[in-house]
Amino acid sequence: MAKAGRAAATWRAYREVSKPGSPGLSARLRAMPRMLRAAVKGEYRGLTKGKLAMLGMAVAYIVSPIDVIPDFLLGLGIVDDFGVFLWLATALLGESGQFVEWERDPRTTVK
């Protein structure tokens, strides 16, 4: 069930990125450093400290040698890292799209 949820979230992120009029993938990727800077400075309120903490924990989990499922278990060990990576990529693409929209019009209400 969790795999289906991650796949659905990834599909929604792809559809959002490819939607006409929405910021494209390259614009979203270029916006990520600006978004993180603005969120840390408190200028952009769409990325709360809680969301920043979750994103940071996801990055730490991916690069950490300690896993829920050890990597030496062939096939299974990478699945948990990949699931966290998919969540991280989906979250960052969604947030950066909202940030690009906010940059275009700062009066825009951020979800």
C-alpha positions as CSV (number, residue, x, y, z in Angstrom):
1,M,0.0,0.0,0.0
2,A,2.8,2.4,0.8
3,K,4.4,1.7,-2.5
4,A,1.2,2.6,-4.3
5,G,1.0,5.8,-2.3
6,R,4.5,6.8,-3.2
7,A,3.9,6.0,-6.8
8,A,0.7,8.1,-6.8
9,A,2.5,11.0,-5.1
10,T,5.2,10.8,-7.7
11,W,2.7,10.8,-10.5
12,R,0.9,13.8,-9.1
13,A,4.2,15.7,-8.9
14,Y,5.0,14.8,-12.5
15,R,1.5,16.0,-13.6
16,E,1.9,19.2,-11.7
17,V,5.3,19.9,-13.2
18,S,4.1,19.2,-16.7
19,K,0.9,21.2,-16.4
20,P,0.7,24.1,-18.8
21,G,1.4,27.4,-17.1
22,S,3.0,25.8,-14.0
23,P,6.7,26.3,-13.3
24,G,8.7,23.7,-15.2
25,L,11.2,21.2,-13.7
26,S,14.3,23.4,-14.4
27,A,12.6,26.5,-12.8
28,R,11.7,24.4,-9.7
29,L,15.2,23.0,-9.4
30,R,16.8,26.4,-9.7
31,A,14.4,27.8,-7.2
32,M,15.3,25.3,-4.4
33,P,18.3,27.2,-3.0
34,R,16.4,30.5,-3.1
35,M,13.4,28.8,-1.4
36,L,15.6,27.3,1.4
37,R,17.3,30.7,1.9
38,A,14.0,32.6,2.0
39,A,12.5,30.0,4.4
40,V,15.4,30.1,6.8
41,K,15.4,34.0,6.8
42,G,11.6,34.0,7.4
43,E,10.8,35.7,4.2
44,Y,8.9,32.8,2.7
45,R,6.3,31.3,5.1
46,G,5.2,28.4,2.9
47,L,8.1,26.2,4.1
48,T,7.7,26.1,7.9
49,K,10.3,25.0,10.3
50,G,8.5,21.7,10.7
51,K,8.7,21.0,7.0
52,L,12.3,22.1,6.9
53,A,13.0,19.7,9.7
54,M,11.3,16.8,7.9
55,L,13.2,17.5,4.7
56,G,16.5,17.6,6.7
57,M,15.6,14.3,8.4
58,A,14.9,12.8,5.0
59,V,18.3,13.9,3.7
60,A,20.0,12.6,6.8
61,Y,18.2,9.2,6.5
62,I,19.3,8.8,2.9
63,V,22.9,9.5,3.6
64,S,23.1,7.8,6.9
65,P,24.6,4.3,7.1
66,I,21.9,3.3,9.7
67,D,18.7,2.2,8.0
68,V,15.4,0.6,9.0
69,I,16.2,-2.2,6.4
70,P,20.0,-2.7,6.1
71,D,21.5,-2.1,2.7
72,F,23.3,-5.5,2.7
73,L,19.9,-7.2,2.2
74,L,19.9,-7.2,-1.6
75,G,16.9,-5.6,-3.2
76,L,15.2,-4.8,0.1
77,G,17.9,-2.6,1.6
78,I,17.6,0.1,-1.1
79,V,13.8,0.1,-1.1
80,D,13.4,2.1,2.1
81,D,16.0,4.7,0.9
82,F,14.3,5.0,-2.4
83,G,10.9,5.5,-0.8
84,V,12.3,8.3,1.3
85,F,14.0,9.7,-1.8
86,L,10.7,9.7,-3.7
87,W,9.0,11.5,-0.8
88,L,11.8,14.0,-0.6
89,A,11.8,14.7,-4.4
90,T,8.0,15.0,-4.5
91,A,7.9,17.3,-1.5
92,L,10.7,19.5,-2.8
93,L,9.2,19.8,-6.3
94,G,5.8,20.7,-4.9
95,E,7.2,23.2,-2.4
96,S,9.5,24.8,-5.0
97,G,6.5,25.2,-7.4
98,Q,4.6,27.0,-4.8
99,F,7.7,29.1,-4.1
100,V,8.1,30.1,-7.8
101,E,4.4,31.1,-7.8
102,W,5.0,33.1,-4.6
103,E,8.0,34.8,-6.2
104,R,5.9,35.9,-9.1
105,D,3.3,37.4,-6.8
106,P,4.3,37.6,-3.1
107,R,0.7,38.5,-2.2
108,T,-0.2,34.9,-3.2
109,T,-1.5,32.9,-0.3
110,V,0.9,30.0,0.4
111,K,-0.7,26.6,1.4
